[in-house]
């Protein structure tokens, strides 16, 4: 399998972490900001949306990181990471969808302002609003982790891969963070996993 995208991208790291957890070999190729441009015709032939990551597995070509994560887990036959029963799988996927839509959407403006130093994202009111919404959603996770060791229940699943990297990103922001003890305990549990240490703290925010 070929994974196209730079490891500074949280979405690329989702896939790389899943591959390691699933025990599947892959090669990673640097594409995107600072590397080969995603506007290159070779890349556009794989993903016309010009976004990373892309997974090439023989004749299978996939984009959208959470879809790739599910594919990798299913390909490896890892029902522990992605349950086979409809109810268990739906619970995992609802948290993955929440991460992609709600949580990811909350941090976009603040991340561009505070970490990427984008000149187009320096409105103080919008930064404050983005941070407030991000913190509110992290509070949702804190309540969840107060009652469950992992996102979708007692066991680690691919939902923890996408949520775990999001938690790492939140903790990496250069500011004083609200105190969420259950989130902190969850983060400590993730750090016991070698693949998280490699693709979370080992790769930046």
N, C-alpha and C positions, 0 to 999 in steps of 0.2 A: 504494500500500500504506500502511496505517496501522499503526504500532507503538505499542501502548498499554503504558505503564510508565515509571517515572522512571529517568533515566540514572544515578542513584546505585546502581542494582541491577546487579550483575555479569551477571545473566541477560538483562537488557534490552540491555546493552552488547554481549553476544555477537551479538545479532541486528543491531544497528545497524552494528557492524564488518563483519559479513558482507555486509550490503546495500551498504556502501561498496566493499568489495573486489570485489563482483560487478557493481558499476556500476548498481544498481537504485535508483530514486528512492523515497523513503518520507517520510512525515510522522510525527513522534514526538509522542505526547500524554502528559502527566504524569498518571499514576495511581499510587496506592500511598502509602506513608508520607509524610505531609506534603503530599499533594496530594489529588485526588479519591479517595474511598474505594473499595476494590475490593468492598465490600459493596453498592455502589450497584446497583439492579436493572439498569441499563444495562450495567454490566460483567458482572454475574452471568449475563446472557443470553448473553454471549460465552464466559465461562469459569466454570462452576458451582463450580470449586474456589477461586475468589477469589484467584488468584495471577497475578502478572505474570511474563513478558510475554504479550501476546496480539497476534497478527498478523491483520489483516483485509485480505484481498486479493480484492476483489470478493465473490463468494459463498463464498470459502474463508476459514474461521476456524480458526486454529490456536493451541494453547497447548503448553507444554513447550519450553523454549528450544532444546535441542539438536535437537528435531524441526523447529523453525522454521528453524534454521540450515541443516539439510539441505535443506529445502524451497526456501529462497532460492537456494542454490547450484544446485540442480537446475533451478529456474525460469529462472535466468540461463543455463543451458546450460554451466556452468563445470565441465567435467570435470577441470580442473586443481585445483579446490578440493575436489571430491567425485568421485573416479574413477567411470567408468561400468562398468569391469570388476569382477566380483564380488569377486575377491581384493583388489584395491586399495581398493575401497569398504569391505570388511569390516575391513581394517587401520585405516582412518581411523575407522570407527565404533566399533571396540573401544576406542580411546583416548578417544573422546568419552564412551562409556559408563563407562569407568574414572573419568574426571573427575567425571561426574555422581554416581556411586555412592560410590566409594572416597575420592577426593580431597576432594570437597565435604563428605562426611560427616566427614572428619577435622578440619576446621577449625571446625565449627559452634560448639562450646562456647567455644573460645578467642576466636573473632571476636566473639561476643556479650559476652564478658567484657572484652576488652581494647580493642576499638574502639567497640562500642556501649554499653559501660558498663552492661550489663543487671544489675539487682540480683538477678535470678534465676540468674545465671551467675557466681558469685563463689566457688565451691568451689576452693581452691588445688590440691587433688589432681586434680580433673577438668580444670582449666586446664592443668596440667602434662601430663596424659595426652593431652589434645587436641593440644597443641603437639608432643609427642614423636611422635605418630602422623603429624601433618602433616609434620614434618621427615623422618620415615622415608620417606614417599611422595615427598617432594622429592628424597631420595637416589636413589629409583628413576628419577626423571626425569634426575638428574645422570648416572647411568650410561647412560641412553638417549642423552642429548645428547653424551656422549663418543664415541659411535659413529655418530651421525646428526645432520645439521644441523637437521632438523625432527622432529616427533613421529612421523610415519608414514613417514619416509624422507627423501630429499635435498631434496624440494620442499615448499613451503608449501601447506597444505591447511586445511580448516575445523577439523581436529583442533587445529591451532596456534591457532586463534581461541579455542576453549574452554580449552585448556591455557595459552595465553599470558596470558589474563586471570587465571587462577588463579595463575600464577607472579607476576604483578604484585601480586596481593593478598597473597601470602606475603611478598614483599619490602616491603610497606607496613606490616607489623606493627611496633608500637613496642617492639622488643626486639632483643637481639643475635642475629643469625642464624648458623647454621652456614655454613661456607665450602663452596659447591658451584660450582667454577669453570666447569663445563660449563653449568650453569643460568645463571650470570652472562653467559657468552658468548652463549647463546641469547637472553637478554633484550636484550642489545645489538643482536643481529640484528633482533629485533622492533621496536626503536625506530627502525629505518631505514624502517619502513612508516608513512606518514602516518596511515592509519586507526587503527593501534594507538596512536600518540602521542595521537590525538584521544580515543579511547574507553578507553585504559588510563590512563596518567599524567594525561591531561586531565580525567578524571572522578572521580578519587579511588580508594580501595582496592577 
